[in-house]
Amino acid sequence: MNILKRLFGQADEQQPTRRQPEKMTVPKVDFSFRVYWTKMTRTWSAARRDAARQQALAITTRPDFDQNLIDKRYELVLEGIPEEKHSGASLMALLEVLAALDAVEESEP
């Protein structure tokens, strides 16, 4: 037992238990990508969204496209986005976020 704990009468069970990290799952990773892309794209103009969509579609429609979760192998160059390489799942989430933003914009008076 630590000498300070003995001096001040703190028992080991009073120490906060360390939470184990949550396991990475497809839904959690997908949610994270959607939050990331929503944060990044919500202020983009329709023209900028369309340019991003065209880049993402050019990659995601290739025959060798892999919708992997983590491996950042696809280059997507967008102004204001700190990362240039993205996973396949990230690009799919981007396309879904862009479609949702377009739908919201179309529904507004």
Backbone as JSON Lines, residues from 0, in Angstrom:
{"i":0,"aa":"M","n":[0.85,-1.18,0.0],"ca":[0.0,0.0,0.0],"c":[0.9,1.24,0.0]}
{"i":1,"aa":"N","n":[0.51,2.22,-0.7],"ca":[1.23,3.47,-0.79],"c":[1.28,4.15,0.58]}
{"i":2,"aa":"I","n":[2.42,4.73,0.92],"ca":[2.59,5.36,2.23],"c":[1.62,6.53,2.43]}
{"i":3,"aa":"L","n":[1.35,7.28,1.39],"ca":[0.41,8.4,1.52],"c":[-1.0,7.91,1.79]}
{"i":4,"aa":"K","n":[-1.36,6.8,1.16],"ca":[-2.69,6.24,1.4],"c":[-2.81,5.78,2.85]}
{"i":5,"aa":"R","n":[-1.75,5.19,3.37],"ca":[-1.79,4.75,4.77],"c":[-1.89,5.95,5.71]}
{"i":6,"aa":"L","n":[-1.14,7.0,5.4],"ca":[-1.15,8.17,6.26],"c":[-2.52,8.86,6.28]}
{"i":7,"aa":"F","n":[-3.15,8.91,5.12],"ca":[-4.42,9.61,5.04],"c":[-5.62,8.68,5.1]}
{"i":8,"aa":"G","n":[-5.39,7.41,5.3],"ca":[-6.47,6.46,5.51],"c":[-7.3,6.14,4.29]}
{"i":9,"aa":"Q","n":[-6.76,6.29,3.1],"ca":[-7.52,5.96,1.89],"c":[-7.34,4.5,1.55]}
{"i":10,"aa":"A","n":[-8.43,3.84,1.32],"ca":[-8.39,2.44,0.94],"c":[-8.27,2.33,-0.57]}
{"i":11,"aa":"D","n":[-7.75,1.22,-1.03],"ca":[-7.59,1.0,-2.47],"c":[-8.91,1.05,-3.22]}
{"i":12,"aa":"E","n":[-9.99,0.59,-2.57],"ca":[-11.29,0.57,-3.26],"c":[-11.84,1.97,-3.53]}
{"i":13,"aa":"Q","n":[-11.25,2.98,-2.9],"ca":[-11.7,4.35,-3.15],"c":[-11.12,4.91,-4.44]}
{"i":14,"aa":"Q","n":[-10.15,4.27,-4.98],"ca":[-9.55,4.72,-6.23],"c":[-10.56,4.52,-7.36]}
{"i":15,"aa":"P","n":[-10.67,5.51,-8.24],"ca":[-11.6,5.34,-9.36],"c":[-11.13,4.2,-10.25]}
{"i":16,"aa":"T","n":[-12.08,3.43,-10.69],"ca":[-11.72,2.32,-11.58],"c":[-11.56,2.85,-12.99]}
{"i":17,"aa":"R","n":[-10.57,2.37,-13.65],"ca":[-10.29,2.81,-15.01],"c":[-11.23,2.1,-15.97]}
{"i":18,"aa":"R","n":[-11.93,2.89,-16.79],"ca":[-12.84,2.3,-17.78],"c":[-12.04,1.68,-18.91]}
{"i":19,"aa":"Q","n":[-12.45,0.51,-19.31],"ca":[-11.84,-0.13,-20.45],"c":[-12.31,0.57,-21.72]}
{"i":20,"aa":"P","n":[-11.45,0.73,-22.7],"ca":[-11.9,1.37,-23.95],"c":[-12.98,0.52,-24.61]}
{"i":21,"aa":"E","n":[-13.93,1.22,-25.21],"ca":[-15.0,0.51,-25.91],"c":[-14.45,-0.11,-27.19]}
{"i":22,"aa":"K","n":[-14.99,-1.26,-27.52],"ca":[-14.56,-1.92,-28.73],"c":[-15.08,-1.17,-29.94]}
{"i":23,"aa":"M","n":[-14.27,-1.13,-30.97],"ca":[-14.65,-0.46,-32.2],"c":[-15.58,-1.39,-32.97]}
{"i":24,"aa":"T","n":[-16.74,-0.87,-33.31],"ca":[-17.7,-1.63,-34.1],"c":[-18.06,-0.85,-35.34]}
{"i":25,"aa":"V","n":[-18.6,-1.52,-36.33],"ca":[-18.99,-0.84,-37.57],"c":[-19.97,0.31,-37.3]}
{"i":26,"aa":"P","n":[-21.03,0.12,-36.5],"ca":[-21.94,1.24,-36.25],"c":[-21.26,2.43,-35.56]}
{"i":27,"aa":"K","n":[-20.35,2.17,-34.64],"ca":[-19.66,3.26,-33.95],"c":[-18.74,4.02,-34.89]}
{"i":28,"aa":"V","n":[-18.02,3.3,-35.73],"ca":[-17.13,3.94,-36.68],"c":[-17.94,4.73,-37.7]}
{"i":29,"aa":"D","n":[-19.02,4.15,-38.2],"ca":[-19.88,4.84,-39.16],"c":[-20.45,6.12,-38.55]}
{"i":30,"aa":"F","n":[-20.9,6.03,-37.32],"ca":[-21.43,7.21,-36.63],"c":[-20.36,8.29,-36.52]}
{"i":31,"aa":"S","n":[-19.16,7.9,-36.17],"ca":[-18.06,8.86,-36.05],"c":[-17.76,9.55,-37.37]}
{"i":32,"aa":"F","n":[-17.76,8.78,-38.46],"ca":[-17.54,9.38,-39.78],"c":[-18.65,10.36,-40.13]}
{"i":33,"aa":"R","n":[-19.88,10.0,-39.83],"ca":[-21.0,10.89,-40.15],"c":[-20.93,12.19,-39.35]}
{"i":34,"aa":"V","n":[-20.56,12.09,-38.09],"ca":[-20.4,13.29,-37.27],"c":[-19.28,14.16,-37.84]}
{"i":35,"aa":"Y","n":[-18.15,13.53,-38.16],"ca":[-17.01,14.26,-38.72],"c":[-17.4,15.0,-40.0]}
{"i":36,"aa":"W","n":[-18.03,14.29,-40.93],"ca":[-18.38,14.91,-42.2],"c":[-19.49,15.95,-42.06]}
{"i":37,"aa":"T","n":[-20.41,15.73,-41.16],"ca":[-21.44,16.75,-40.92],"c":[-20.8,18.02,-40.4]}
{"i":38,"aa":"K","n":[-19.9,17.88,-39.46],"ca":[-19.19,19.03,-38.9],"c":[-18.42,19.78,-40.0]}
{"i":39,"aa":"M","n":[-17.78,19.03,-40.88],"ca":[-16.95,19.64,-41.92],"c":[-17.78,20.3,-43.03]}
{"i":40,"aa":"T","n":[-18.88,19.69,-43.39],"ca":[-19.59,20.11,-44.61],"c":[-20.81,21.0,-44.39]}
{"i":41,"aa":"R","n":[-21.24,21.17,-43.17],"ca":[-22.52,21.86,-42.94],"c":[-22.54,23.3,-43.45]}
{"i":42,"aa":"T","n":[-21.4,23.94,-43.58],"ca":[-21.37,25.32,-44.06],"c":[-20.97,25.44,-45.53]}
{"i":43,"aa":"W","n":[-20.77,24.32,-46.19],"ca":[-20.35,24.36,-47.59],"c":[-21.49,24.82,-48.49]}
{"i":44,"aa":"S","n":[-21.12,25.48,-49.57],"ca":[-22.1,25.87,-50.58],"c":[-22.5,24.62,-51.38]}
{"i":45,"aa":"A","n":[-23.57,24.75,-52.13],"ca":[-24.02,23.63,-52.97],"c":[-22.95,23.26,-53.99]}
{"i":46,"aa":"A","n":[-22.25,24.25,-54.52],"ca":[-21.2,23.98,-55.51],"c":[-20.03,23.21,-54.88]}
{"i":47,"aa":"R","n":[-19.68,23.58,-53.68],"ca":[-18.58,22.87,-52.99],"c":[-19.0,21.45,-52.63]}
{"i":48,"aa":"R","n":[-20.24,21.27,-52.21],"ca":[-20.74,19.92,-51.92],"c":[-20.72,19.06,-53.18]}
{"i":49,"aa":"D","n":[-21.1,19.67,-54.3],"ca":[-21.13,18.92,-55.55],"c":[-19.71,18.53,-55.98]}
{"i":50,"aa":"A","n":[-18.74,19.41,-55.8],"ca":[-17.35,19.09,-56.15],"c":[-16.84,17.94,-55.29]}
{"i":51,"aa":"A","n":[-17.15,17.97,-53.99],"ca":[-16.75,16.88,-53.09],"c":[-17.43,15.59,-53.49]}
{"i":52,"aa":"R","n":[-18.71,15.68,-53.84],"ca":[-19.47,14.49,-54.25],"c":[-18.84,13.87,-55.49]}
{"i":53,"aa":"Q","n":[-18.48,14.7,-56.46],"ca":[-17.88,14.19,-57.69],"c":[-16.57,13.46,-57.42]}
{"i":54,"aa":"Q","n":[-15.74,14.03,-56.54],"ca":[-14.48,13.36,-56.18],"c":[-14.75,12.02,-55.5]}
{"i":55,"aa":"A","n":[-15.67,12.03,-54.55],"ca":[-15.97,10.8,-53.8],"c":[-16.59,9.75,-54.72]}
{"i":56,"aa":"L","n":[-17.48,10.16,-55.6],"ca":[-18.09,9.21,-56.53],"c":[-17.08,8.61,-57.49]}
{"i":57,"aa":"A","n":[-16.12,9.42,-57.92],"ca":[-15.08,8.91,-58.82],"c":[-14.29,7.79,-58.16]}
{"i":58,"aa":"I","n":[-14.13,7.87,-56.86],"ca":[-13.39,6.84,-56.13],"c":[-14.29,5.65,-55.8]}
{"i":59,"aa":"T","n":[-15.48,5.93,-55.28],"ca":[-16.34,4.84,-54.78],"c":[-16.96,4.0,-55.88]}
{"i":60,"aa":"T","n":[-16.95,4.46,-57.11],"ca":[-17.51,3.68,-58.21],"c":[-16.44,2.89,-58.96]}
{"i":61,"aa":"R","n":[-15.19,2.99,-58.54],"ca":[-14.12,2.21,-59.18],"c":[-14.3,0.73,-58.82]}
{"i":62,"aa":"P","n":[-13.93,-0.16,-59.72],"ca":[-14.08,-1.6,-59.43],"c":[-13.22,-2.07,-58.26]}
{"i":63,"aa":"D","n":[-12.12,-1.41,-57.99],"ca":[-11.23,-1.84,-56.9],"c":[-11.55,-1.15,-55.57]}
{"i":64,"aa":"F","n":[-12.66,-0.41,-55.5],"ca":[-13.01,0.29,-54.27],"c":[-13.34,-0.71,-53.16]}
{"i":65,"aa":"D","n":[-12.8,-0.43,-51.97],"ca":[-13.03,-1.28,-50.8],"c":[-13.6,-0.39,-49.69]}
{"i":66,"aa":"Q","n":[-14.76,-0.73,-49.2],"ca":[-15.41,0.06,-48.15],"c":[-14.84,-0.32,-46.78]}
{"i":67,"aa":"N","n":[-13.53,-0.22,-46.66],"ca":[-12.86,-0.58,-45.41],"c":[-13.11,0.48,-44.34]}
{"i":68,"aa":"L","n":[-12.99,0.08,-43.08],"ca":[-13.27,1.01,-41.98],"c":[-12.11,1.94,-41.65]}
{"i":69,"aa":"I","n":[-10.91,1.43,-41.62],"ca":[-9.81,2.17,-41.04],"c":[-8.72,2.56,-42.03]}
{"i":70,"aa":"D","n":[-8.36,1.69,-42.92],"ca":[-7.23,1.9,-43.81],"c":[-7.47,3.11,-44.73]}
{"i":71,"aa":"K","n":[-6.71,4.17,-44.5],"ca":[-6.88,5.41,-45.28],"c":[-6.09,5.29,-46.57]}
{"i":72,"aa":"R","n":[-6.74,4.79,-47.61],"ca":[-6.03,4.58,-48.86],"c":[-6.56,5.41,-50.02]}
{"i":73,"aa":"Y","n":[-7.61,6.19,-49.8],"ca":[-8.19,6.96,-50.89],"c":[-7.95,8.45,-50.69]}
{"i":74,"aa":"E","n":[-7.38,9.06,-51.71],"ca":[-7.04,10.48,-51.62],"c":[-8.23,11.32,-52.07]}
{"i":75,"aa":"L","n":[-8.58,12.27,-51.22],"ca":[-9.68,13.19,-51.48],"c":[-9.18,14.57,-51.07]}
{"i":76,"aa":"V","n":[-8.95,15.43,-52.03],"ca":[-8.38,16.74,-51.73],"c":[-9.51,17.76,-51.68]}
{"i":77,"aa":"L","n":[-9.77,18.23,-50.46],"ca":[-10.82,19.22,-50.24],"c":[-10.26,20.35,-49.39]}
{"i":78,"aa":"E","n":[-10.5,21.56,-49.83],"ca":[-10.03,22.73,-49.08],"c":[-10.67,22.76,-47.7]}
{"i":79,"aa":"G","n":[-9.86,22.99,-46.69],"ca":[-10.37,23.09,-45.33],"c":[-10.48,21.77,-44.6]}
{"i":80,"aa":"I","n":[-10.17,20.67,-45.26],"ca":[-10.2,19.36,-44.62],"c":[-8.76,18.97,-44.31]}
{"i":81,"aa":"P","n":[-8.44,18.75,-43.05],"ca":[-7.05,18.51,-42.68],"c":[-6.45,17.21,-43.23]}
{"i":82,"aa":"E","n":[-7.26,16.23,-43.49],"ca":[-6.75,14.95,-43.97],"c":[-7.03,14.81,-45.47]}
{"i":83,"aa":"E","n":[-6.06,14.27,-46.18],"ca":[-6.25,14.03,-47.61],"c":[-6.57,12.58,-47.91]}
{"i":84,"aa":"K","n":[-6.21,11.68,-47.03],"ca":[-6.47,10.25,-47.24],"c":[-7.62,9.81,-46.35]}
{"i":85,"aa":"H","n":[-8.5,8.98,-46.91],"ca":[-9.7,8.54,-46.2],"c":[-9.95,7.07,-46.45]}
{"i":86,"aa":"S","n":[-10.63,6.45,-45.52],"ca":[-11.03,5.05,-45.7],"c":[-12.26,5.0,-46.61]}
{"i":87,"aa":"G","n":[-12.54,3.82,-47.1],"ca":[-13.72,3.65,-47.94],"c":[-15.0,3.96,-47.2]}
{"i":88,"aa":"A","n":[-15.1,3.53,-45.94],"ca":[-16.29,3.8,-45.14],"c":[-16.47,5.3,-44.92]}
{"i":89,"aa":"S","n":[-15.36,6.01,-44.78],"ca":[-15.44,7.46,-44.6],"c":[-16.02,8.13,-45.84]}
{"i":90,"aa":"L","n":[-15.59,7.68,-47.01],"ca":[-16.11,8.26,-48.25],"c":[-17.6,7.96,-48.43]}
{"i":91,"aa":"M","n":[-18.01,6.77,-48.04],"ca":[-19.43,6.43,-48.13],"c":[-20.25,7.3,-47.17]}
{"i":92,"aa":"A","n":[-19.71,7.54,-45.99],"ca":[-20.39,8.41,-45.03],"c":[-20.47,9.83,-45.57]}
{"i":93,"aa":"L","n":[-19.4,10.29,-46.21],"ca":[-19.41,11.63,-46.82],"c":[-20.54,11.74,-47.83]}
{"i":94,"aa":"L","n":[-20.67,10.75,-48.7],"ca":[-21.73,10.8,-49.72],"c":[-23.11,10.85,-49.08]}
{"i":95,"aa":"E","n":[-23.31,10.1,-48.02],"ca":[-24.61,10.09,-47.34],"c":[-24.88,11.43,-46.65]}
{"i":96,"aa":"V","n":[-23.86,12.02,-46.05],"ca":[-24.03,13.32,-45.4],"c":[-24.34,14.39,-46.45]}
{"i":97,"aa":"L","n":[-23.64,14.35,-47.57],"ca":[-23.91,15.33,-48.63],"c":[-25.33,15.2,-49.16]}
{"i":98,"aa":"A","n":[-25.8,13.99,-49.32],"ca":[-27.18,13.78,-49.78],"c":[-28.17,14.31,-48.76]}
{"i":99,"aa":"A","n":[-27.9,14.09,-47.48],"ca":[-28.79,14.59,-46.42],"c":[-28.8,16.12,-46.4]}
{"i":100,"aa":"L","n":[-27.64,16.73,-46.56],"ca":[-27.59,18.2,-46.57],"c":[-28.34,18.76,-47.77]}
{"i":101,"aa":"D","n":[-28.21,18.11,-48.92],"ca":[-28.96,18.54,-50.1],"c":[-30.46,18.43,-49.87]}
{"i":102,"aa":"A","n":[-30.89,17.34,-49.24],"ca":[-32.32,17.14,-48.97],"c":[-32.84,18.2,-48.02]}
{"i":103,"aa":"V","n":[-32.06,18.54,-47.02],"ca":[-32.48,19.59,-46.08],"c":[-32.59,20.92,-46.8]}
{"i":104,"aa":"E","n":[-31.62,21.22,-47.61],"ca":[-31.63,22.49,-48.35],"c":[-32.84,22.57,-49.3]}
{"i":105,"aa":"E","n":[-33.17,21.46,-49.94],"ca":[-34.3,21.43,-50.85],"c":[-35.63,21.58,-50.13]}
{"i":106,"aa":"S","n":[-35.69,21.13,-48.89],"ca":[-36.94,21.18,-48.13],"c":[-37.2,22.54,-47.47]}
{"i":107,"aa":"E","n":[-36.17,23.37,-47.42],"ca":[-36.33,24.69,-46.8],"c":[-37.01,25.63,-47.78]}
{"i":108,"aa":"P","n":[-37.89,26.49,-47.24],"ca":[-38.59,27.42,-48.14],"c":[-37.7,28.51,-48.67]}
